Amino acid sequence: MRAFWAIVKREFAAYFSTPIAYVFVVIFAALAGVLTFQLGNFYERGMADLMPFFQYMPWLFLVLAPAISMRLWAEERRSGSIELLMTLPVTITQAVAGKWLAGWLFMGVALVSTFTLWATVNWLGNPDNGVIAVSYLGAWAMAGTFLAMGAALSALTRNQVIAFILAALGIFILMTAGTPVVLDAVRAVLPGAVAAAIASLSALTHFGAVSRGVLGLADVLYWVSMIVFWLFVNAVIVNLKKAD
């Protein structure tokens, strides 16, 4: 476990080794505020809650997750440092999980930076803080899923730009799989059971329930299974590509 935590600490510290991470967090918090109070029509709605914020959260993560995941393995392969990493007393599983956890913690920091919004709605009214807390947990779980997918796709290439594009495309597909447009198109050519199965794989479907304060077992199993699946895919790809 020492090797695992060493990777987590190294990767997490790497995010803050340059001012870029701080600028990134500030921009994320600023965008969250704009989306909540301006595009989300917070004041016009006359309700003290963070529903607009969480409605836009998946779309913020569509950019944030690929931006964080793109360097996790693509840069290791480009610089050749992956060879050094594989010579250390650490398994591929530990390396994959350690890099992912460091990125997930960084995304947690970005989420914490938006707690000022939570304080603001409490100052303006009496929101249901239980719903907001559950929504934040759901957002962090969604972030972990997107990051795990992005990390796996990052291992496919040496180019960070390509890694970003692949991750953004994969996350977009995962998000929109349960939208009416997609499901109507599927129902037109496939049985309804297939459409239902596709809807169950959509991140928006599960986050929509959580953002309303409803945390069901199916949602928990979805986030956990998706993270585990993509971390497994990540480990397989790294194992296959380590000699490239």
Secondary structure as the mmCIF struct_conf table of DSSP 4:
data_model
#
loop_
_struct_conf.conf_type_id
_struct_conf.id
_struct_conf.beg_label_comp_id
_struct_conf.beg_label_asym_id
_struct_conf.beg_label_seq_id
_struct_conf.end_label_comp_id
_struct_conf.end_label_asym_id
_struct_conf.end_label_seq_id
HELX_RH_AL_P HELX_RH_AL_P1 ARG A 2 TYR A 15
TURN_TY1_P TURN_TY1_P1 PHE A 16 PHE A 16
BEND BEND1 SER A 17 THR A 18
TURN_TY1_P TURN_TY1_P2 PRO A 19 PRO A 19
HELX_RH_AL_P HELX_RH_AL_P2 ILE A 20 VAL A 34
HELX_RH_PI_P HELX_RH_PI_P1 LEU A 35 LEU A 39
TURN_TY1_P TURN_TY1_P3 GLY A 40 GLY A 40
HELX_RH_AL_P HELX_RH_AL_P3 PHE A 42 ARG A 45
TURN_TY1_P TURN_TY1_P4 GLY A 46 GLY A 46
BEND BEND2 ASP A 49 ASP A 49
HELX_RH_AL_P HELX_RH_AL_P4 MET A 51 SER A 79
TURN_TY1_P TURN_TY1_P5 GLY A 80 GLY A 80
HELX_RH_AL_P HELX_RH_AL_P5 SER A 81 THR A 87
BEND BEND3 LEU A 88 PRO A 89
HELX_RH_AL_P HELX_RH_AL_P6 ILE A 92 VAL A 112
TURN_TY1_P TURN_TY1_P6 SER A 113 THR A 114
HELX_RH_AL_P HELX_RH_AL_P7 PHE A 115 LEU A 124
BEND BEND4 GLY A 125 GLY A 125
HELX_RH_AL_P HELX_RH_AL_P8 ASN A 129 SER A 154
TURN_TY1_P TURN_TY1_P7 ALA A 155 LEU A 156
BEND BEND5 ARG A 158 ARG A 158
HELX_RH_AL_P HELX_RH_AL_P9 GLN A 160 THR A 176
TURN_TY1_P TURN_TY1_P8 ALA A 177 GLY A 178
BEND BEND6 THR A 179 THR A 179
HELX_RH_AL_P HELX_RH_AL_P10 PRO A 180 VAL A 189
BEND BEND7 LEU A 190 LEU A 190
HELX_RH_AL_P HELX_RH_AL_P11 GLY A 192 SER A 200
TURN_TY1_P TURN_TY1_P9 LEU A 201 LEU A 201
HELX_RH_AL_P HELX_RH_AL_P12 ALA A 203 VAL A 210
TURN_TY1_P TURN_TY1_P10 SER A 211 GLY A 213
HELX_RH_AL_P HELX_RH_AL_P13 LEU A 217 LYS A 241
TURN_TY1_P TURN_TY1_P11 LYS A 242 ALA A 243
#
